[in-house]
Amino acid sequence: MAVTSLGSNSNISTGTLTLTSVTVPAGALIVVAISEADSGATPGSASDSVGNTYTEIAKVNHNNTAATGYGRMYYVKNCTALGGGTITFTKGGTGRACIAAIYSDDRDTAAPLDTSVTATAFGSGSDGQTVTSGTPAEANELFVGVVTMTEGRSVTTIDAGNGWTAGPSVKSGGAGNDDQIVIGYQTNTGTGTKTYATSNIRAVAGDASFIFSFKAARRSLPPFSRSPRFMTRRF
C-alpha cells in the first residue's frame, strides 16, 4: 500500500480553501475530506488545477442537523497528473471550514470505490462516534476512516488500536469553535469489516464519521506467447 498525504488547510472566513504544491502521478486515486460549519443552501464543491472530476462518496450533517454544518468526502479515480498544482474547495458559505487530502498510486483505475463498504455515523457532545464498515468485496482494499466536526474543542486521537495509520489532520481555529478533520487509513488482509473509533472528541455542535474503501489495482498478465520450439508442422 502506498499512501501519501497531500496536506491540509483551513480558514474561518473566505469563500475558498486551497491545497498548494500538490504533486500526484497520473493514474492515482485522490481522496479529499471537507468539514464546513456553514450549512449553506448550496453545498460547496471540489476541483483542481488540471480539471480532474471529484465524485462525492458521502455527505453527513454534523449531529444530523443542517444548521451545524457537515462533513463531505470526495475521490478522483485514474487522475490526470498534478505537478505542483492546487486542489480547491469552494465553500457553500463563508464560515469555518477545513480540507485534508491523500492519494494512493496502487488502486483500481476503472471502478475503485467499493460501495458495499461505505458507512457513516453522527453525534454530538463528548461521546465521539464508532462506525463499522460494510463487508468488502475483496482483500487488499484501502480503507479510509474520517471524522469531521464543528466546535471540536479537543484534539481528536486517531484509532490506532483498530489498526489505523494516521493521515493528515487539521483544525480551523476560531476562538475554540473549531471545525476539525482527522483521517486514518489501512488495508485489509481478508474480507472482514473494519471499525473506526476516534477518541478525545468534544464536538459540542456535532460530528460525523465515515469509513469507505478502494479496490487494489488490477494486474495485467503478460500476453500468451507460443514458442517455435513447441510448434509441430503438419503435412
KEMAR-289221 format. One line per 2 residues: number of its first residue (from 1); for each residue x, y, z of C-alpha. Coordinates in Angstrom, 1 decimal, padded with zeros to 4 digits, always signed. Example, Ala and Ser with C-alpha at 12.3 -4.5 7.8 and 13.67 -1.06 7.14 Angstrom:
BEGIN
1> +012.3/-004.5/+007.8 ~ +013.7/-001.1/+007.1 .
This chain:
BEGIN
1> +000.0/+000.0/+000.0 ~ +001.3/+003.4/-001.0 .
3> -000.5/+006.3/+000.6 ~ +000.8/+009.9/+000.6 .
5> -000.6/+012.9/+002.4 ~ -001.4/+016.0/+000.3 .
7> -001.6/+018.1/+003.4 ~ -004.4/+020.2/+004.9 .
9> -005.7/+023.8/+005.2 ~ -008.4/+025.8/+007.0 .
11> -009.8/+029.2/+007.3 ~ -012.6/+030.9/+009.2 .
13> -013.9/+033.5/+006.7 ~ -013.0/+033.4/+003.0 .
15> -015.0/+031.5/+000.4 ~ -012.3/+029.1/-000.8 .
17> -009.8/+026.6/+000.7 ~ -006.8/+025.5/-001.3 .
19> -004.1/+022.9/-001.0 ~ -001.0/+024.1/-002.9 .
21> +002.1/+022.5/-004.3 ~ +000.1/+019.3/-004.9 .
23> +002.0/+016.6/-006.9 ~ +000.2/+013.4/-007.8 .
25> +001.2/+010.9/-010.5 ~ -001.1/+010.1/-013.4 .
27> -003.5/+007.3/-012.7 ~ -003.5/+007.7/-008.9 .
29> -006.5/+007.9/-006.6 ~ -007.1/+011.1/-004.7 .
31> -009.3/+011.4/-001.6 ~ -010.5/+014.7/-000.2 .
33> -012.2/+015.3/+003.1 ~ -014.1/+018.5/+003.9 .
35> -015.6/+019.9/+007.1 ~ -017.7/+023.0/+006.8 .
37> -019.5/+024.8/+009.6 ~ -022.0/+026.7/+007.4 .
39> -024.9/+024.5/+006.2 ~ -025.4/+026.8/+003.2 .
41> -028.3/+026.4/+000.8 ~ -025.8/+025.3/-001.8 .
43> -023.1/+022.8/-000.8 ~ -019.5/+023.6/-001.7 .
45> -017.6/+021.9/-004.5 ~ -014.1/+020.5/-005.1 .
47> -011.9/+021.0/-008.1 ~ -008.2/+021.2/-009.1 .
49> -005.9/+023.0/-011.4 ~ -005.8/+020.2/-014.1 .
51> -009.6/+019.6/-014.3 ~ -010.0/+016.3/-012.5 .
53> -013.5/+015.2/-011.6 ~ -014.2/+015.0/-007.9 .
55> -017.0/+012.5/-007.1 ~ -018.9/+012.6/-003.8 .
57> -018.6/+009.5/-001.6 ~ -020.9/+010.7/+001.2 .
59> -022.1/+013.9/+002.9 ~ -023.3/+013.8/+006.5 .
61> -024.6/+016.7/+008.6 ~ -022.9/+017.1/+011.9 .
63> -025.2/+015.6/+014.6 ~ -027.7/+015.1/+011.7 .
65> -028.6/+018.8/+011.8 ~ -028.1/+021.0/+008.8 .
67> -027.5/+024.1/+011.0 ~ -024.3/+022.6/+012.4 .
69> -022.6/+022.1/+009.1 ~ -021.4/+018.9/+007.5 .
71> -018.6/+016.5/+006.6 ~ -018.2/+015.6/+002.9 .
73> -015.9/+013.1/+001.2 ~ -014.7/+013.1/-002.4 .
75> -012.5/+011.0/-004.6 ~ -010.9/+011.1/-008.0 .
77> -010.1/+007.9/-009.9 ~ -007.4/+007.5/-012.5 .
79> -006.4/+011.1/-012.1 ~ -004.6/+013.4/-014.5 .
81> -001.2/+014.2/-013.0 ~ -000.7/+017.3/-010.9 .
83> +002.8/+018.7/-010.8 ~ +002.9/+021.4/-008.1 .
85> -000.8/+022.2/-008.8 ~ -003.7/+023.0/-006.5 .
87> -006.8/+021.4/-005.1 ~ -009.5/+023.9/-004.2 .
89> -012.8/+023.6/-002.2 ~ -015.3/+026.4/-002.9 .
91> -017.3/+026.7/+000.2 ~ -021.1/+026.8/+000.4 .
93> -020.8/+029.6/+003.0 ~ -018.2/+031.9/+004.4 .
95> -017.6/+030.5/+007.9 ~ -015.2/+027.9/+009.3 .
97> -014.0/+025.1/+007.1 ~ -011.2/+022.6/+006.7 .
99> -009.8/+020.5/+003.9 ~ -007.4/+017.5/+004.0 .
101> -006.3/+015.0/+001.3 ~ -004.3/+011.9/+000.5 .
103> -003.5/+009.9/-002.6 ~ -002.7/+006.3/-003.4 .
105> -000.9/+005.1/-006.6 ~ -001.9/+001.4/-006.4 .
107> -005.7/+001.5/-006.7 ~ -008.0/+000.3/-009.4 .
109> -008.4/+002.9/-012.1 ~ -011.7/+001.9/-013.6 .
111> -014.1/+001.5/-010.6 ~ -012.1/+001.8/-007.4 .
113> -014.8/+002.6/-004.8 ~ -016.3/-000.5/-003.1 .
115> -019.8/+000.9/-002.3 ~ -020.6/-002.1/-000.1 .
117> -018.1/-000.8/+002.5 ~ -019.2/+002.8/+002.9 .
119> -020.8/+003.6/+006.3 ~ -021.4/+006.8/+008.3 .
121> -022.4/+007.9/+011.8 ~ -023.1/+011.2/+013.6 .
123> -023.4/+012.6/+017.1 ~ -022.6/+015.5/+019.4 .
125> -021.1/+016.3/+022.8 ~ -018.0/+014.4/+024.0 .
127> -019.1/+010.9/+023.0 ~ -017.4/+010.5/+019.7 .
129> -018.6/+008.0/+017.2 ~ -017.8/+004.4/+016.3 .
131> -018.5/+003.5/+012.7 ~ -018.2/+000.0/+011.3 .
133> -017.9/-000.7/+007.6 ~ -019.9/-003.0/+005.4 .
135> -018.2/-006.2/+004.1 ~ -015.5/-005.6/+001.4 .
137> -015.7/-007.4/-001.9 ~ -012.0/-008.5/-001.8 .
139> -008.7/-008.3/+000.1 ~ -006.1/-005.6/-000.2 .
141> -008.6/-002.7/-000.3 ~ -007.5/+000.7/+001.0 .
143> -009.8/+001.6/+003.9 ~ -010.1/+005.3/+004.8 .
145> -011.7/+006.5/+008.1 ~ -012.5/+010.1/+008.7 .
147> -014.1/+012.1/+011.5 ~ -015.3/+015.7/+010.9 .
149> -016.8/+018.1/+013.5 ~ -018.0/+021.5/+014.3 .
151> -016.8/+023.2/+017.6 ~ -014.3/+020.4/+018.0 .
153> -012.6/+021.9/+021.1 ~ -010.4/+018.9/+021.9 .
155> -007.7/+017.3/+019.7 ~ -009.1/+014.1/+018.3 .
157> -006.9/+010.9/+018.6 ~ -006.6/+008.5/+015.7 .
159> -007.9/+005.0/+016.3 ~ -004.6/+003.2/+016.3 .
161> -006.0/+000.3/+018.4 ~ -008.0/-000.9/+015.4 .
163> -005.0/-000.8/+013.0 ~ -005.4/+002.7/+011.6 .
165> -002.4/+004.7/+010.4 ~ -002.7/+008.5/+010.9 .
167> -003.2/+010.6/+007.8 ~ -003.4/+014.4/+007.7 .
169> -005.5/+016.3/+010.4 ~ -006.4/+019.9/+010.7 .
171> -008.4/+022.4/+012.9 ~ -009.8/+025.6/+011.6 .
173> -009.2/+027.9/+014.6 ~ -011.7/+030.5/+015.6 .
175> -011.7/+031.0/+019.4 ~ -012.4/+027.4/+020.3 .
177> -015.3/+027.0/+017.9 ~ -013.2/+024.9/+015.6 .
179> -014.0/+022.7/+012.6 ~ -011.8/+019.7/+012.5 .
181> -010.8/+016.7/+010.3 ~ -008.9/+013.6/+011.3 .
183> -008.0/+010.9/+008.6 ~ -006.8/+007.4/+009.1 .
185> -006.1/+004.5/+006.7 ~ -005.2/+000.8/+006.4 .
187> -005.5/-002.1/+004.1 ~ -007.5/-005.3/+004.7 .
189> -005.9/-008.7/+004.6 ~ -009.2/-010.6/+004.2 .
191> -012.8/-009.6/+003.7 ~ -013.8/-008.8/+007.2 .
193> -015.3/-005.5/+008.3 ~ -013.4/-002.6/+009.9 .
195> -014.2/-000.2/+012.7 ~ -013.1/+003.4/+013.1 .
197> -013.5/+004.8/+016.6 ~ -011.6/+008.0/+017.3 .
199> -011.3/+009.3/+020.8 ~ -011.0/+012.6/+022.8 .
201> -013.7/+014.2/+020.8 ~ -015.5/+017.2/+022.2 .
203> -017.7/+018.2/+019.4 ~ -020.2/+020.5/+021.1 .
205> -022.2/+021.3/+018.0 ~ -021.8/+017.9/+016.3 .
207> -019.6/+015.5/+014.4 ~ -019.8/+012.9/+011.6 .
209> -017.7/+009.8/+011.0 ~ -017.1/+008.0/+007.7 .
211> -015.5/+004.7/+006.5 ~ -015.0/+003.7/+002.9 .
213> -012.6/+001.7/+000.8 ~ -011.0/+001.4/-002.6 .
215> -010.1/-001.8/-004.5 ~ -006.5/-002.6/-005.4 .
217> -005.0/-002.1/-008.9 ~ -005.8/-004.9/-011.4 .
219> -002.6/-006.6/-012.5 ~ -002.4/-007.5/-016.2 .
221> -000.9/-010.8/-017.2 ~ +001.7/-010.8/-020.0 .
223> +000.3/-011.9/-023.4 ~ +000.5/-015.6/-024.2 .
225> +003.5/-016.5/-026.3 ~ +003.9/-019.7/-028.4 .
227> +007.5/-020.7/-028.7 ~ +008.6/-022.1/-032.1 .
229> +010.2/-025.0/-030.2 ~ +006.8/-026.4/-029.3 .
231> +005.1/-025.9/-032.6 ~ +004.5/-029.0/-034.8 .
233> +004.4/-028.8/-038.5 ~ +001.6/-030.7/-040.1 .
235> +001.6/-032.1/-043.7 .
